[in-house]
């Protein structure tokens, strides 16, 4: 069912004005990591791309420490109020 839908992220992403974190597996055979790299290039700042070990289905398990560090670090950076 999802394959019938077109998710035109490349067209929409440049209009997104919010912080963006892209987590992508280097060995992803379903969606190549080059797609994540392209989206990161199109996105506005602040943005971050973290390439994980594993593949499409195993990155969370195989590279959990990097995943969690990237996620929690990103949330801290974008939710911490700036000092006056």
Biotite code that builds the C-alpha atoms (Angstrom):
import biotite.structure as struc

atoms = struc.array([
    struc.Atom([0.000, 0.000, 0.000], chain_id="A", res_id=1, res_name="UNK", atom_name="CA", element="C"),
    struc.Atom([2.796, 2.455, 0.843], chain_id="A", res_id=2, res_name="UNK", atom_name="CA", element="C"),
    struc.Atom([4.509, 1.786, -2.472], chain_id="A", res_id=3, res_name="UNK", atom_name="CA", element="C"),
    struc.Atom([1.495, 3.308, -4.194], chain_id="A", res_id=4, res_name="UNK", atom_name="CA", element="C"),
    struc.Atom([1.974, 6.614, -2.378], chain_id="A", res_id=5, res_name="UNK", atom_name="CA", element="C"),
    struc.Atom([4.547, 9.149, -3.489], chain_id="A", res_id=6, res_name="UNK", atom_name="CA", element="C"),
    struc.Atom([6.306, 10.932, -0.669], chain_id="A", res_id=7, res_name="UNK", atom_name="CA", element="C"),
    struc.Atom([7.894, 13.916, -2.389], chain_id="A", res_id=8, res_name="UNK", atom_name="CA", element="C"),
    struc.Atom([10.188, 14.871, 0.485], chain_id="A", res_id=9, res_name="UNK", atom_name="CA", element="C"),
    struc.Atom([12.667, 16.639, -1.786], chain_id="A", res_id=10, res_name="UNK", atom_name="CA", element="C"),
    struc.Atom([10.009, 19.095, -2.939], chain_id="A", res_id=11, res_name="UNK", atom_name="CA", element="C"),
    struc.Atom([8.590, 19.739, 0.535], chain_id="A", res_id=12, res_name="UNK", atom_name="CA", element="C"),
    struc.Atom([11.676, 19.720, 2.732], chain_id="A", res_id=13, res_name="UNK", atom_name="CA", element="C"),
    struc.Atom([13.119, 23.112, 1.719], chain_id="A", res_id=14, res_name="UNK", atom_name="CA", element="C"),
    struc.Atom([9.919, 24.723, 3.070], chain_id="A", res_id=15, res_name="UNK", atom_name="CA", element="C"),
    struc.Atom([10.240, 23.117, 6.508], chain_id="A", res_id=16, res_name="UNK", atom_name="CA", element="C"),
    struc.Atom([11.409, 25.714, 8.999], chain_id="A", res_id=17, res_name="UNK", atom_name="CA", element="C"),
    struc.Atom([11.942, 23.413, 11.969], chain_id="A", res_id=18, res_name="UNK", atom_name="CA", element="C"),
    struc.Atom([15.068, 21.592, 13.189], chain_id="A", res_id=19, res_name="UNK", atom_name="CA", element="C"),
    struc.Atom([15.634, 18.313, 11.370], chain_id="A", res_id=20, res_name="UNK", atom_name="CA", element="C"),
    struc.Atom([17.367, 15.119, 12.407], chain_id="A", res_id=21, res_name="UNK", atom_name="CA", element="C"),
    struc.Atom([17.825, 12.414, 9.793], chain_id="A", res_id=22, res_name="UNK", atom_name="CA", element="C"),
    struc.Atom([18.883, 8.989, 11.068], chain_id="A", res_id=23, res_name="UNK", atom_name="CA", element="C"),
    struc.Atom([19.792, 6.643, 8.245], chain_id="A", res_id=24, res_name="UNK", atom_name="CA", element="C"),
    struc.Atom([21.492, 3.252, 8.014], chain_id="A", res_id=25, res_name="UNK", atom_name="CA", element="C"),
    struc.Atom([24.605, 3.131, 5.846], chain_id="A", res_id=26, res_name="UNK", atom_name="CA", element="C"),
    struc.Atom([23.765, -0.354, 4.545], chain_id="A", res_id=27, res_name="UNK", atom_name="CA", element="C"),
    struc.Atom([20.066, 0.339, 3.936], chain_id="A", res_id=28, res_name="UNK", atom_name="CA", element="C"),
    struc.Atom([19.024, -1.749, 0.933], chain_id="A", res_id=29, res_name="UNK", atom_name="CA", element="C"),
    struc.Atom([15.455, -0.421, 1.000], chain_id="A", res_id=30, res_name="UNK", atom_name="CA", element="C"),
    struc.Atom([16.219, 3.311, 0.922], chain_id="A", res_id=31, res_name="UNK", atom_name="CA", element="C"),
    struc.Atom([19.863, 4.033, 0.039], chain_id="A", res_id=32, res_name="UNK", atom_name="CA", element="C"),
    struc.Atom([21.752, 6.331, 2.407], chain_id="A", res_id=33, res_name="UNK", atom_name="CA", element="C"),
    struc.Atom([22.316, 8.671, -0.538], chain_id="A", res_id=34, res_name="UNK", atom_name="CA", element="C"),
    struc.Atom([18.638, 9.618, -0.165], chain_id="A", res_id=35, res_name="UNK", atom_name="CA", element="C"),
    struc.Atom([19.279, 10.764, 3.410], chain_id="A", res_id=36, res_name="UNK", atom_name="CA", element="C"),
    struc.Atom([22.317, 12.709, 2.250], chain_id="A", res_id=37, res_name="UNK", atom_name="CA", element="C"),
    struc.Atom([20.273, 14.391, -0.481], chain_id="A", res_id=38, res_name="UNK", atom_name="CA", element="C"),
    struc.Atom([17.528, 15.361, 1.957], chain_id="A", res_id=39, res_name="UNK", atom_name="CA", element="C"),
    struc.Atom([20.074, 16.792, 4.357], chain_id="A", res_id=40, res_name="UNK", atom_name="CA", element="C"),
    struc.Atom([21.513, 18.926, 1.540], chain_id="A", res_id=41, res_name="UNK", atom_name="CA", element="C"),
    struc.Atom([18.037, 20.255, 0.716], chain_id="A", res_id=42, res_name="UNK", atom_name="CA", element="C"),
    struc.Atom([17.006, 21.000, 4.294], chain_id="A", res_id=43, res_name="UNK", atom_name="CA", element="C"),
    struc.Atom([17.297, 24.328, 6.024], chain_id="A", res_id=44, res_name="UNK", atom_name="CA", element="C"),
    struc.Atom([19.382, 24.765, 9.174], chain_id="A", res_id=45, res_name="UNK", atom_name="CA", element="C"),
    struc.Atom([19.439, 23.545, 11.833], chain_id="A", res_id=46, res_name="UNK", atom_name="CA", element="C"),
    struc.Atom([19.826, 20.069, 10.407], chain_id="A", res_id=47, res_name="UNK", atom_name="CA", element="C"),
    struc.Atom([21.816, 16.963, 11.141], chain_id="A", res_id=48, res_name="UNK", atom_name="CA", element="C"),
    struc.Atom([22.392, 13.662, 9.365], chain_id="A", res_id=49, res_name="UNK", atom_name="CA", element="C"),
    struc.Atom([23.620, 10.669, 11.349], chain_id="A", res_id=50, res_name="UNK", atom_name="CA", element="C"),
    struc.Atom([24.590, 7.554, 9.437], chain_id="A", res_id=51, res_name="UNK", atom_name="CA", element="C"),
    struc.Atom([24.108, 4.409, 11.481], chain_id="A", res_id=52, res_name="UNK", atom_name="CA", element="C"),
    struc.Atom([25.470, 0.906, 11.228], chain_id="A", res_id=53, res_name="UNK", atom_name="CA", element="C"),
    struc.Atom([23.168, -1.883, 10.165], chain_id="A", res_id=54, res_name="UNK", atom_name="CA", element="C"),
    struc.Atom([20.494, -1.897, 7.505], chain_id="A", res_id=55, res_name="UNK", atom_name="CA", element="C"),
    struc.Atom([16.917, -0.693, 7.091], chain_id="A", res_id=56, res_name="UNK", atom_name="CA", element="C"),
    struc.Atom([15.541, -3.087, 9.687], chain_id="A", res_id=57, res_name="UNK", atom_name="CA", element="C"),
    struc.Atom([18.490, -3.481, 12.065], chain_id="A", res_id=58, res_name="UNK", atom_name="CA", element="C"),
    struc.Atom([20.093, -0.051, 12.509], chain_id="A", res_id=59, res_name="UNK", atom_name="CA", element="C"),
    struc.Atom([18.195, 0.676, 15.730], chain_id="A", res_id=60, res_name="UNK", atom_name="CA", element="C"),
    struc.Atom([19.431, -2.553, 17.277], chain_id="A", res_id=61, res_name="UNK", atom_name="CA", element="C"),
    struc.Atom([22.938, -2.684, 15.801], chain_id="A", res_id=62, res_name="UNK", atom_name="CA", element="C"),
    struc.Atom([23.850, 0.961, 16.444], chain_id="A", res_id=63, res_name="UNK", atom_name="CA", element="C"),
    struc.Atom([21.603, 1.761, 19.408], chain_id="A", res_id=64, res_name="UNK", atom_name="CA", element="C"),
    struc.Atom([24.190, 3.859, 21.289], chain_id="A", res_id=65, res_name="UNK", atom_name="CA", element="C"),
    struc.Atom([24.832, 6.159, 18.323], chain_id="A", res_id=66, res_name="UNK", atom_name="CA", element="C"),
    struc.Atom([21.101, 6.353, 17.598], chain_id="A", res_id=67, res_name="UNK", atom_name="CA", element="C"),
    struc.Atom([20.217, 7.332, 21.155], chain_id="A", res_id=68, res_name="UNK", atom_name="CA", element="C"),
    struc.Atom([23.132, 9.771, 21.497], chain_id="A", res_id=69, res_name="UNK", atom_name="CA", element="C"),
    struc.Atom([22.145, 11.504, 18.249], chain_id="A", res_id=70, res_name="UNK", atom_name="CA", element="C"),
    struc.Atom([18.483, 11.641, 19.210], chain_id="A", res_id=71, res_name="UNK", atom_name="CA", element="C"),
    struc.Atom([18.934, 12.892, 22.768], chain_id="A", res_id=72, res_name="UNK", atom_name="CA", element="C"),
    struc.Atom([21.672, 15.338, 21.769], chain_id="A", res_id=73, res_name="UNK", atom_name="CA", element="C"),
    struc.Atom([19.538, 16.780, 18.994], chain_id="A", res_id=74, res_name="UNK", atom_name="CA", element="C"),
    struc.Atom([16.521, 17.184, 21.285], chain_id="A", res_id=75, res_name="UNK", atom_name="CA", element="C"),
    struc.Atom([18.661, 18.940, 23.886], chain_id="A", res_id=76, res_name="UNK", atom_name="CA", element="C"),
    struc.Atom([20.171, 21.303, 21.324], chain_id="A", res_id=77, res_name="UNK", atom_name="CA", element="C"),
    struc.Atom([16.878, 22.330, 19.767], chain_id="A", res_id=78, res_name="UNK", atom_name="CA", element="C"),
    struc.Atom([14.844, 22.610, 22.977], chain_id="A", res_id=79, res_name="UNK", atom_name="CA", element="C"),
    struc.Atom([17.336, 24.369, 25.255], chain_id="A", res_id=80, res_name="UNK", atom_name="CA", element="C"),
    struc.Atom([16.509, 28.068, 25.443], chain_id="A", res_id=81, res_name="UNK", atom_name="CA", element="C"),
    struc.Atom([19.248, 30.409, 24.291], chain_id="A", res_id=82, res_name="UNK", atom_name="CA", element="C"),
    struc.Atom([21.017, 32.357, 27.040], chain_id="A", res_id=83, res_name="UNK", atom_name="CA", element="C"),
    struc.Atom([20.204, 36.089, 27.187], chain_id="A", res_id=84, res_name="UNK", atom_name="CA", element="C"),
])
